[in-house]
Structure formats: C-alpha cells, structure tokens
Amino acid sequence: MKLLKRLTETDAPSGREGEIRNIIKAEAQKLGYEVSEDALGSIIAHRPGKGRKVMLDAHLDEIGIIATYIDDNGFIRFGAVGGLYIKELHKRRVRFENGTIGVIGAEEKSFDEKAEISKLYVDIGARSKREAEKLVKPGDTAVFDGSFRKQGSTIISKALDNRAGCYVLLKAMEQIKKSGNDLYFVFSSQEEVGLRGAKTAAFGIMPDYAIAVDVTDTGDTPSCEVMEVKLGGGAAIKVMDNSVMCDINVVRVLRKLAETGKIPHQTEIMADGGTDAGAIALTGSGVRAGGISIPVRYIHSPSELANTEDIKACVKLVKMACEYNW
C-alpha cells in the first residue's frame, strides 16, 4: 500500500493537479507505457494494439476549497472546488498549497439554522489581513488535512476518491500479460468540477469501449440510504448513476469476467452523484461505457474508508477487462 499512501497524501484539488500528475506519469513510464498529457492536464498512458480501442479512466483530482476574500481580521472566506457537504465542514482542518494549516469556522448563531458556505471561513490564526496574506492569498486552494492509516484490511484517508481508482489502474497496468486491444489508460483532470478531463481525453481517443474506475457509496452503515453495495463485498459493477446508463453489454461482460475469474463482485446503482463514465458515453457519436467502482464509506470527507480486498478485486477485474477480446 506504499503507492496508495503516496497517492492519497499528495494534495491535488481540481485544476491544481500538477504534483499528482507528475507521480502518475513517472509510474506509467516505469511500466513501459507511451505517456502523454493533454491540454486539460489529463495523463494518457497508451499500450498499442491492433484490436478495439479500450479506454480505462480514473480521475486524479480531489475536492477542495479556494480562498476568495480575506477580511480585516485575517479570516479567509472561500468557495467550493467540487462537491462539499457544507454542514460537515465546521471545525475541519484544511491544508493550503504552501502547507499552511487552517480550521474552518462558522458564524455559529446562523449556521445551525441554515448551513451556507457564505457563513463559513478559514482561521489560520492570523490577527490581521496583512498577516494572513503573508501565508494565503485569494485564489489559493486547500484540501482536507487527513493522513493515511491502514489497520488490517481497512484503509482510512483523504482522497481515496479517487486515488484508489488511480492505484487500481496502475496496478492493473503492471499485471497485464497479453492483450490484443489498443489500450488507453486515462488519469483524468477536473472530474470533481464537472467530469471535464475525461470528456476531452475521450474526444481525443474516441474509444470503442470505456470503463471508468471510481469510488462509490455503500449501503451498510446505520441509518444510511439503502443501496446494494457493501464494504468488503468486492468490486462494484456499475449499472447506472446520475450521469450514465451503462451499456448493458459492458455490464454483462464485466459480470461474466468476475464470475470466470472468481472475483468477488456486487451491483452498483447509485441514485446520486456521477462519474466520468457519463461524460465519456456522450463523447462524439457515443461510446459504449461502463464502470467498476471501489466501495468507500464517508466519501468527500477527510476520513474516507475502504477495504483492501475490494481494491484487489477491482485490480483483477480491470486487468481481465483489458485482456478480454472486445
């Protein structure tokens, strides 16, 4: 898990993905892939083949915040970079690009009545605007401060969404033995702000088939919204989410491969949220798209929680999908 730890502990909110991009580029090059970068900052690792064009996608960005204004007392107002659960932000720690740590505070009298991002601020301990601006300026971004922890088969960290997906692709790339497909592994940018990098990358590739690898919610905690996916239940094969109705033949092939390979698997139907599969499916005249998802609890928090056996199952299923004669 050293690679996954390194991936999750690298800070890279949407639009500021340079550091994680360099790590992934180096890992892909070590594996012997042809590596390029497109205009939106997505990394594309290519393994040429004479068969069908198959695109595997995992987004490399994470959610965060962006400083918008600093008041006279040194408190920093901010906007969202991606989907934030506003009610859960109060008293969370965040880390800016230069390493400055802050705590999210709230105008408490009104915040409990109606949670709005306009009622929140970041406190870095500054006593004035001039003092704060020595460390943070409007336009600077920050991410949750949440370190990587492994206990048994459980992993807890920030940014498992979607560094776990990037890890799955890299490990599958390492393990592929033989494939006649023309394989494109895309580590896409700016997913959290509108599935942007996957859309432009897919337009450049125009694949015959595509599989997006991302995380998904679970339905196995007390008082949660009911869904079929459970932590420890294996790779989640996507049927639909808010952005896509997966190609039924892709779903059938993934299920067949999981059964043949004796890979633990389950069915994902996610009522809320979307993935890069949605943007890819609508590229050009359309792409046959599906998804393989990693079950993760507490998504979009500093303490996302996953299971190593689920991650291994996803690696094996992605590998088999790459080797399958589409």
N, C-alpha and C positions, 0 to 999 in steps of 0.2 A: 504493500500500500504506500510505499515511499513516493511513487509517482503521483498517486491521487492526492496525497498530502501536499505535495508541492503545487499541484494544480489548484487546489482549493484555497491555499494560503496566499496565492498570488491575487492581488487586487486588480480587477479589470471590469469596471462598470461599462455599460453600453457607450460606445464612442470613445472610450479610453482603454482599448484592449491591447495596446502595444506590447506590454510585458508578457501577457499570456500567449499572445500571438508568436512571439519570439521563441518561447519554450516549446510550443507545439510544432513550430516549423523545424526546430532543431531535432525533436524526437522523430518526426516523419522522415527527415533527411537521413538520420541514422539507420532507419529501416530500409533505405534504398529507394524511396518514392520520389517521383518528379514533383517538386513543390513550387507552387506559385502563390501570389497574393493578388486579389482583385482590388478595384478602386474603393470598395467599401470596407476593405480590411479583412475579408474572409480568406482563410488559408485553404488551398485546394491541393490535396496530395493525390497524384494520379498513378495508377498501375495499369499500363496499356494492355489491351486485349482485343481480340477480333470479334468477340461476341457482343451482346447487348450492353448499352451504356447503363450502368447502375450507379446511382448516387447515394452515398451514405452521409447523413448530415447530423452534426451535433453543434449547438451554438456555444460559443466560448465566452460570451459576456455574462455579467451578473447584474442584479438590481443595485440601485444606489440612490444617492441624493446629490443635488447640485446647489451650491451656495448662490443665492440670488440677491441678498442685501445684508449689510451689517449695520446695526443701529449704533447710536452714540455710546451705548454702554457695552458694546462688544459682543452682543448676541447676534447670531447668524441665522437669518431666515433662509429657507431652502425650498426647492421643488423636488418632485419625484423623478427618478430615472428608472422607469419600469413600474411594475405593479407593487405598491406598498400597502400593507394593512395599517391604515392610519391609527386605528385605536390601539394597536400593539407597539407603536413606536416610542411612547413616553418612557423615558429613562433608559433607552437603549444606547449602547456605546457605538460610535462610528469612527472610522479612521480615514483621514484625508490623504491625498496623493503624496504629500511630503512626510507622512507619518503622524501628523497631529491628531490627537485623540480628543473627541468631544462627546458630550452627553446630550441626548435630545430631551429638552424640557418642554413644558406646556403651560399655556395660560390656564391654570387649573380650574378656575371658577367656571369658565365657559366650556372647557374642553370635554368635561364629562357629559354635558348636556348635548353637545353636537361636535363630534370629532371631525375637525377640519385641519388640513395641512397648514393653513394660514395661522392656526393657533399654536403652532409648534416652532421651536427654534433650537439651534445647537449652541451649547455652552462649552467653550474651551477654557474657561477660567479667566478670560481677558477682562480688564476693567475699563476699557475704552475702545472706540472704533479704531484708533491708531494702533493700539496694542494688538488687537485682533487681526488687523490687516497685515501685520508682520508675518503671520502664520497662514492665514486663509484670505483669499480674495474672491469676489463674485466670479462665478464660472468654474471654480474648483469643485471637484467631485469627491465623494466619500462613499465607503461601503460599510456594511456591518463589521464590527470587530468580534469575530467568532472563530476561535482556534480549532484545529483538527484534533479529534480524540478518537481512539479506537479501543473498544473493550469487547473482547471476544469477537463475535461476528457482527457487532454493531459499530457503526461509524457515525459520529456527530460532528458537524462542521457547518460553517457558512459555505455558500456557493456550490453545494452538491448539485444544485440547479445552475449550470448544467456541466460542471467539470466532471461529474460522474459519467455523463454521456461522452465527453471528450476522452476520458480514460477508457471507456468501452471501445471506442473506435480505435484508439492507439493500440490497445491490446489485441484486438481482432486483426488489425493490420500486421501485427507481429506474428500472428499464428496462422494466417492464410497459407496453405501449402500449394494449392493449384486452383487456378480459376481461368476460365476462358472469357470471362466478362471483361468489359472495359470499365474499370473501377475508378470512381472519383470519391474521395473522402473529403468532405467539406466541413471545416470548422468555421461556422458562420458567425458574423458580427451582428450586433444590434437586434437580436431576437426579442429582447425584453421591451423594446420600444416600438414593436410593430412588425416582427418577422422580416426585417429588411434585408440582411445579408444573404439569407437563403434564397430570397426572390431573385436577386441579381446574379448570384452564383448559378442558380438553376437555369437562368436565361442564357448564361454563357455556355453551359454544358449541354442543355436540352437533353436530359436523360430519358431513357425508355422507362425506367423504373426508379423509384426513390424510396428510401426508408429514413425517417427522422428518428433519431435516438435522443430521448429527453427523459426527464423525471415525470412522475405522476403522483397524484394524491393517493391516499389509502382510505379504506372504509372500516378500519379495525380498531379505532380508539373510542373511549367512552364519549357518548353524545355527539359523535361525528355525523356528517352527512353520509348516508349509506351508499356504498359502491362496492363492486366486486373485488377490487384489488386489496391484497393484504401484504404486509411486510413479511418476508420470508416465503412468499408464495411463488417466487420465480419471476422470470421475465414477463412483463405485461404486454400482450399483443393488442395494439390499438385497433378498435373498430370505428370509433368516432370521437371527436371532441368539438369544441365550439367553432373550430376553424376548418374542419375537414370531415368528410365521409370517406373513410379509407377504401381504396379499391378492393373489392371483395376477393379478387383472385390473389392479390398480395396477402390479404389476411389468411386465405386458405393455404397458401404456400408456407407462410410462417408457422402456422399451426402444424402442418404436415412435417416441416423440418424439426420442430420442437418435439413432436411425437417420435419421429425417427431417431433423433439424437438423444432421446430420453432426458430432455431438458425440462425442468420444472417451469410451467408457464401458466398464465391466467389471462382473463379477458379484461381489457380496459375500455370502459365507456365513460368519458369524462364530460359532465354536463357543463362545467365552467372551465374557462381557460383554453388557449390554443397552442399550437406548436408549429414549427417550421413546415411540417407536412402540409398545412393549409396553404402557405404561400407557394410551395413547390408545385402542388397539384394544379394550381391555377396559372402556371407559367406557360407562355406561348399558347399552343393549341391544347394544352393539358398534359399532365404527367400522371402515370399510374403510381400513386403514392400510398404508403402505409407508415406504421410506426412501431417501434419497440421501446417500451418505457421501463424505467427503473422505479420501483415503489419507494417513495420518500415521504416521511411524516414531517409536518411543520415547515412546508415549503415557503420560501420568501421570508425566512427568519434567520437569525444568527446561529440557530441550532437545528439545522435540517438533519434528519436521522434516517440512515439507510442500513441495509443488511448486505454483508459481503457476498453471501451466497446468491442473492438476487443479481448482484453486479456480475458475478461469474457466469450466471445463466445467460445474461444479456450478451456478454462477450462471446459465448459459444454460439448463440443464435445468430448474431451478426456475422460471425465467421462462416457459418453454414449458409447464410443468405448470400454471402459474397461468392461462395464456391458453387452455388446452385446454378444450373443451366436454365436461365430465364428464357 
